[in-house]
Amino acid sequence: MHRPPSFLLFLVAAAASRLVPAAAGDDGGWSKGTATFYGGGDASGTMGGACGYGNLYWSGYGTDTAALSSPLFDDGASCGQCFKVACDAGASQWCLEGKSVTVTATNLNPTTPPNYAVSGDEGGWCNPPRRHFDMAQPAWLQIAQYKGGIVPVLYQRTPCVKHGGVRFTMAGSNYFVLVLITNVAGTGSVKAVWVKGSSTDRMPMSRNWGANWQSLSGLAGQALTFGVTNTDGKTIVIPDVVPAWWKFGQSFTSGVQFSD
């Protein structure tokens, strides 16, 4: 059956829009970068890392994770952020065309740190200002073939979807408190934190490293209320989420979460 040219053009355009994200700089908000993989087939080699999340299975981040180059990592401010990543099929034969994966930032690139002795196109994948993702292998295999090694990608920030509330894990000593904040929905990342003990006034916390926030006050034996501000500037207050009987090493999940 004969179809008018306009109808055929519509089909071609619709198919293309499903397969390839908008190019960097388009209204779709995609940016260009590169990606490699690490951690093995079960992603066990991705545990720990510069965000401090520890066992990524237990902490809920799973195997769809990525270590970021330093321009993306931003000294830990990007910990917990979610990125939708697609292999740029127009620039590599190793892409799985039309596929994308959402990964969470959990580490600073551990396998290919900045190497200023070589150019960005000859091994210095993480040399600033390059935007590079070292993805957990199971995440990588959702967008590219294993033998590709390194591929060009298109990426954009996307809201993080979490189950349950924001989680607080206690560490430190009798003289200071170090709190790991995880399971943050929405932006995924934290910009500022304050804490108030049941016997102390509200006081700001500072980022120690990654997703770990510190207070130089002794807070042992007090119930703790936290105010957490995400990188969109939204603040949630979680009263007495940590009970007075808390011990170092314990984690407490709140019933409060960021909404989009």
N, C-alpha and C positions, 0 to 999 in steps of 0.2 A: 504494500500500500504506500502510495506517495505521501511523504511528509513535507510540509513547507520548511524552507531553510531555517527560519527563526525557531521552529520547534527543535530541530536537530542541534542548533547552537545552544539552546537551553539545556538539553540533555548532557552535552559535553561539559558545559560550565558547571552543572550540578555535580557531575561525577568528579570533576577536578576539585571542587570545594570540599568533597568528602575525603579525598586522598591526601591533599597537601595543605598544611596550615598557611595562613597568610604570611607573606614574606616579611622579613624584618623591616620595620618602619611603616608598615601598613596599619590601617585602623584596627586590625586584629590584635595588635599589641605584642607580636612575636619578636624575639631578638635572636641573633645568630650566636652560636657557640660551637664547641666541640665536645665530644664525649668518648671516654674509654670505660673500662670496667675493672673491678678487682673483687677479692673476697672469696672466690671459689663458687662452685655450683650451688652450695647451700647458704652462701653469704656469711659463713661463720667467720671469715676473715675481716668482716666489717664491724665486729663488735668493739665496744669502747669508742674511742675517737675524741676529737677536740671539742665536741659539744658536751661530753660527759654523760651521755645517755646509758652507758654501760651495755648490758645485754639487750640488744634491740628487739629480740623476740619477746622478752619479758616486759619491756617498757612499751610495747604496742606499736613499734615502728616497723617491725617485720623486715622483709627483704626488698621492698621498694624504696631504697634509700640511695643517697649520693653524697660523696665528699665533694666540696666545692673548691675551686681555685681561690686564691686570696682576695681578688676583687669582688667575687660573689660572697665569700665568707664574711667579710667585713668585720674582722676581729671578733667573731662569734655572734654578732647581731643578727645574722641570718639563721642561726640554729633553730630548727623546727619549721622553717618555711617550706612550703610545698610548691613544686614546679611541675608543670606539664611539659614533657619533653618529647619531641618527634624527630626522627632521623630525617635529614634534608635529602629526600630522594632525588632531587634535581641535581645534587652535587656529589652523590656517592652511589656506587653499584651495590654496596653492602646493606642498604636500608631495607627494612620490611615496610614497603610502601603502604601508606594509609594508617599506620599504627602509631600510637602514642602511649606514654605511661606517666603517671603522676608519682614523683619521688619526693621524699622528705630529706632536707639537709640535716645530716647528722655528724659531719666530720669536715675537717680541712683536708684537702687532697693529700693522701699519705703516700701514694705510689709514684707520683710524678710531681714532686715539689718544684718550685721555680729553679730553672737551670739557665743562668744568664750567659753561659758559654756557648749556647746554641740558640738559633732563631726559633721563633714560635712555630714555624712550619717544619722544623727538623728535630723535634724532640722536646722543645721547651713549651709543652702544651699549657703549663700553668704559669708561664711568665706573664706578669702584669703587662698590659691590661686585659689579657685574654680571659674570656668567660668559658670555663671548662668544668665539666661534670665527670667525676670518676664514680661511675654508677656501680652499685652492687650487681654482680653478674646476672642474677635472675631478672632484674629490672632491665638491664641492657638487652638481654635476649628477647625482650618484648618489642624492641624497635629495630634491631640490627642483627646481622649474622655474626657468629663468633669470630670467624676468620677476618672480619673487617678491622679489628684492632682499635682503630680510632675513626670516628665518623663526624662529619659536620651535622649539627642539630639546630633546630629551632625550638625555643623555649619561652615560657611565660609563667609568671606567678599565678597560682590558683588557690582558692580557699582550701584549708585543711579540714577534713571531716574526721571527727573523733567520737568515740563512744565513752560516755561517762564524763566526769568533771575533771578539772585541772588537778594535777597530782603534785605533791610536795614530798621530797625525800630529804631527810635530815642528816647532816654530817657536821663535823667541826670538833670543838672542845668546850670546856667549861668557860672559856674566855671569848669565844666567837662562834657564830653559827654559819654554816654553809648550807644553802638550800638549793637543791636541784628541782627545777620547775619543768614538768613535762605534760604531755597530753593536752596541748593548747590548740584549740580549734580556731578557725578563721584565718588570721594571718600566720598562726603557728609560732610566731616569734614574740619575744617579750622586750619591751623598751625600758620599763622602770618597775620597781617593786618597793613597797614599804611593808613594815611589820610592826605590829603592836602586841606586846605581851599583856597578860592579865594584870601585871604589876608594874608595867612600864608604859611610857608614852609612845605614840607612833613615831617611828624613825625610818628614814630612807635606807634602802639597801643598795649596794653597788655590785656590778658584775665582776666576779672574780675571774672566771674563765668559762667560755661556752655558755651553757644554760644554767650555770651555778651562780647564785647570788649570795652575798655575804653581809652579815652584820657583826660589828666588832663589840657588841654587847653580849654579856652572858644572859641567855634567856632560858636556861634549864629550869624546869619546874613550873613553867608558866604555860597557860593555854595561849596559842598564837593566832592572831588574825592577820591576814595578808591582803594588801591591795596590789593588784597586778594590772599593769597597763601594757597593752599590746602595741605593735608598731604602727597601727592605725590610729592610736591615741585613745582607744576605748579602755575604760578601767572597770574591773569587777572587784568587789570587796567580799572576802570569804571569812566570815566571823568564826573564830575558834575552830578552824579546820584541823589544827594540830592540838590535841588535848594536853593537859598539864603533865600527864604521865609519860610523855613521849621520851624515846631513847634515840641516841645516834644510830643511824642505819635503818630506821623505820621509815615507811612511806605511808602517806595519808591522801586518799582521793576524796576530793570535795564533791558536792552535789551541784556545783556551779560551773558554767561553761560560757565561753564567748559565743555569741550568735553572729551570723553574717549581717 
